Amino acid sequence: MRIAIDAGHGPNTPGKRTPDDSMREFHFNSVVARCVRDGLKQYEGVEVLFTHADDRDVPLKERTDKANAWKADAFFSIHANAFGSDWNDANGIETFVYTSRPTAAVKLAEAVQRSLVRSTGRRDRGVKAGDLHVLRETKMTAILAECGFMTNREEAALLKSDEYRRKCAAAIVQAIAEVYGLKKVGVATSGTPIAGQAQATIGQAQEWARQKKAAQAFIDVAPIYWRVGAVLGIRPEVGYAQAAKETGFGRFGGVVSRDFHNWCGLKTTKGGSNTDPTAHARFPSDEVGVRAHLQHLALYAGVEVKGEIVDPRHFPSVRGTAKTVESLGGKWAPAADYGKAITELLAGLLTTKVSTTPVDKSVEKVNIQINGVRIPAQGYLRNGVSVLPIRVVSEALGVTPEWLPETKQVRVNGKDLTETIEAGVSYAPARELAAVLGLQVDWEGTYKTVTLKGET
Ligand SMILES: [Zn+2]
């Protein structure tokens, strides 16, 4: 379904701020809008459109025209309330529908109002009807939530806090999901899910591999699984356990040899016999081979893959046909118990105890090469993900990052980045940064170098 999210007002709208001018309404609205969008992305089949813009005050007509043209199924406007322009006692949360009180809008508004009040503990002012432009001129179900009063000292402090903003967003997402019966992406009702975050550490996986007398190459490839899995939203230990089965813990020995960098027996686009080596895909590096493997698992799990597809068999007909490891049986491989065999390996991995310092806790420096030239700054590898200094990399490409102090957000080319701050320097995952800069990213394991290629 298509959901239009509207952060009320704009960055420069006059009024629409706390009496002491310490927060503009748009800052609250736009951060909540972003969190709602991110929350909704975790559900299947949801598309989100922003009708506001961070760099200008978008007129109301433009907002509703945009939502109507896009044929949104629902329109959700996010606001913070005000009573007069000085501090006062007015407080609480209220949600608006149009004066005709459309049934579907009332149902959504009631769910959102209930969810917001329950999760924030603020006063319930109820669902109200109002002749507001965004409710009147939208052709779809439309509601507007007022998440607290900027003119109330206590609520203004809450509206300024990240915690309250996240809480409001989560409450809104939950209500939308409930009303529209949305299902979480890749969440299986029973069995072992393929999609999701890592449930084992790299150290655990490597220790398990060692105990199984794995080939060194198999132990060495583990961090790539964790790094690529985090990017794709696929559980790395599932891929790693599958690779153990497919390659005999990296000992290979079948028609696919080590130099294929093919950890899951993936065939070429054309395919062919299991005993024909040329029917099996060859990859230039383990990095690409693992990416192809996890992209193929993502395909089965119904998780959309962003960026370049290196999986030679990323066929749409396969999408979403096996969300659990168990259900890979008879699909990925002919044997009905194929998935079950992987779950048994996985169980061993997940219960492995690590006595030494886990590898994923270590922070390793990584070099950065842009269009063939190594730059003086370094990034680092943490939990298998390489992160790069945002400013240095952007500026090396002639792009100046933007810093939004109000929301503590760094943006490059108008896009937000997942940022971590280390010793006062902002870092972002290499893949994200490369994407917003329009670059190709690769990893060179021997020299621990992130290579970025392309022009901006
Ligand atoms: Zn407002």
Residues whose N, C-alpha, C, O or C-beta is under 5 A from the ligand:
A	BS01	ZN	G8 H79 A80
